[in-house]
Amino acid sequence: MTLIYKLLSQKEWMGALGRGYFEGSAVDHVDGYIHFSTAAQLPETAAKYFHGREDLVALEVDADVLGEALRWEPSRGGDLFPHLYADLPVTAVKRALMAELGPDGAPRVEL
């Protein structure tokens, strides 16, 4: 199983649970796909894009069930990032983890 991660607000996650799928955050809608990170990429993503946010959940997602809608594309520093060109079914989420702010203001997730 390949695991990937999505940071989103608790409110967005609650809405996804009610619908059965997550359709993406505002930045995902602008870019046309849902942004994910690998476990190794998650700390930098959290620090760069979510600094100071206290309302975050990290979704741990089974990438293998997302099929061809998931593409690994170059992004920050040329690193390959997972991008989902579809809604995320909540059935693909293995765990929802709380992201706590570290002393530097960056969200931290215990994987």
C-alpha positions, 0 to 999 in steps of 0.5 A: 500500500502506498500512503499519501497525505492531504492537509485540510481543515476539520470543517472540510473533513466533516463536510467530506464525511457527510458527502462521502467524498472530498472535492478539494480545497480552494487551492485545489479548485484553482489548480484543477486537482487535489494536492497531496504529499508523501510522508517525506514531503508533508513537513515542508508542505505543512510549514510552507502552506499551513503555517499557524493553522490550528484547525487541520487534519491530515488524511492518510490515503491509500493511493493504490485505490485511486487508479489513473486519476492519481498522477505523480507530477513534478512540483516543488524543487522538481520532486514528484508530488501526487495529484488527484484529478477526481474527488477523493472518496472517503473510503480511500482514507485510512486515518484522519490525524490531528495536526498540532502546531509545533513551537515554530508555528508549523503544523506537525503530524505524528505518522 
